[in-house]
Amino acid sequence: MFERGLNITWCLIGIGTMVNAYSLGLIGPSGPESGLFPLMCGAIITLCGIALLLGMAPRVDNPGWPRGAAIGRVAGVVGGLVSMAITLPYLGFAVSSAITTFVLLQTVERSRLLESLALTIGSVAAVMYIFGQLLGMSLPRGPWGW
């Protein structure tokens, strides 16, 4: 019974996301508006909730909470995302996404320090170039202007 309620909750979250995204606008005279991507995400969430509700996903008889190292990985993901949400308005996209990427690589992937630093710098630079320069999107800037 709990599972069914959770699946309905996913459907409602997806529908709510789509309704809110529609109010932001989907397509304008210059191309996609800010609501198009959230609308697609809401549709995916809704479809997944329906699939779970209809029993298309395998059932787990006795789900267990993570223990040991697995709980550390879960905490790393939550911590990384929370740190990005908190630091984004103050430090800008580059710094907050670098912190998040580094935390995720260290806790979830357990990469070596130099690999984590290289991948963090490379991925943040690539995202900044693609979205900031090529696509002309304005990413949040920190106190340093980048």
C-alpha positions in Angstrom: 0.0 0.0 0.0 2.9 2.4 0.8 4.4 1.7 -2.6 1.2 2.6 -4.4 0.9 5.9 -2.5 4.5 6.7 -3.4 3.9 6.0 -7.0 0.9 8.2 -7.0 3.0 10.9 -5.4 5.5 10.6 -8.3 2.7 11.1 -10.8 1.4 14.2 -8.9 4.9 15.7 -8.7 5.4 15.1 -12.4 2.0 16.7 -13.3 2.7 19.6 -11.0 6.0 20.2 -12.7 4.4 20.1 -16.1 1.7 22.6 -15.1 4.3 25.0 -13.6 6.6 24.6 -16.6 3.7 25.4 -19.0 3.2 28.7 -17.1 6.8 29.6 -17.8 6.4 29.3 -21.5 7.5 26.5 -23.8 8.4 28.0 -27.2 8.8 31.7 -28.1 9.9 33.7 -31.1 13.6 33.1 -30.4 13.3 29.3 -29.7 12.8 27.3 -26.6 11.6 29.2 -23.5 12.5 28.4 -19.9 9.6 26.0 -19.4 10.4 23.5 -22.1 13.1 21.5 -20.2 11.1 21.3 -16.9 8.0 20.2 -19.0 10.0 17.3 -20.4 11.4 16.4 -17.0 7.8 16.5 -15.5 6.6 14.2 -18.4 9.4 11.7 -17.7 8.6 11.7 -13.9 4.9 11.2 -14.6 5.5 8.4 -17.1 7.9 6.6 -14.6 5.3 7.0 -11.9 2.6 5.5 -14.1 4.9 2.6 -15.0 5.6 2.0 -11.4 1.9 2.3 -10.6 0.9 -0.2 -13.3 3.4 -2.7 -12.0 5.8 -2.6 -15.0 8.8 -2.3 -12.6 10.0 -5.4 -10.6 8.8 -5.6 -7.1 11.2 -5.9 -4.1 10.0 -8.1 -1.3 12.1 -6.7 1.5 13.8 -3.4 0.6 16.6 -2.5 2.9 18.2 0.8 3.8 21.8 1.2 2.8 24.5 0.4 5.4 28.2 0.9 5.7 29.9 2.4 2.7 26.7 2.7 0.8 25.2 5.2 3.3 28.3 7.3 2.8 27.7 7.4 -0.9 24.1 8.4 -0.4 25.2 11.1 2.0 27.8 12.3 -0.5 25.2 12.7 -3.2 22.8 14.5 -0.9 25.6 16.7 0.5 26.9 17.6 -2.9 23.4 18.6 -4.2 22.7 20.6 -1.0 26.0 22.4 -1.2 25.3 23.4 -4.8 21.8 24.6 -3.9 23.2 26.7 -1.0 26.3 28.1 -2.7 25.0 28.8 -6.2 23.6 32.3 -5.5 26.7 33.3 -3.6 29.6 31.6 -5.4 28.2 31.3 -8.9 27.8 28.3 -11.2 31.5 27.6 -11.8 32.6 27.4 -8.1 29.4 25.7 -6.8 29.4 23.1 -9.6 33.1 22.4 -9.1 32.5 21.8 -5.4 29.6 19.5 -6.1 31.4 17.6 -8.8 34.5 17.1 -6.6 32.4 15.9 -3.6 30.5 13.5 -5.8 33.7 12.1 -7.4 35.3 11.6 -4.0 32.3 10.0 -2.3 30.4 8.1 -4.9 33.0 7.3 -7.5 36.0 7.2 -5.1 38.3 8.6 -7.7 41.9 9.5 -6.9 42.6 13.1 -6.0 44.3 14.2 -9.2 41.7 12.4 -11.4 38.9 14.1 -9.4 40.6 17.5 -9.8 41.2 17.1 -13.6 37.7 15.8 -14.2 36.1 18.6 -12.1 38.1 21.4 -13.9 37.5 19.8 -17.3 33.8 19.3 -16.9 33.1 22.7 -15.4 35.1 24.4 -18.1 33.2 22.4 -20.8 29.8 23.2 -19.4 30.7 26.9 -19.0 31.9 27.0 -22.6 29.0 25.1 -24.1 26.2 26.9 -22.2 27.8 30.2 -21.6 29.6 30.8 -24.9 28.2 28.6 -27.6 24.5 28.7 -26.5 24.7 32.2 -24.9 22.9 31.3 -21.7 23.6 33.4 -18.7 24.9 31.2 -15.9 25.0 32.6 -12.3 28.2 34.5 -11.7 30.0 34.6 -8.4 31.8 37.5 -6.8 34.7 37.0 -9.1 32.7 37.5 -12.3 32.8 33.9 -13.6 
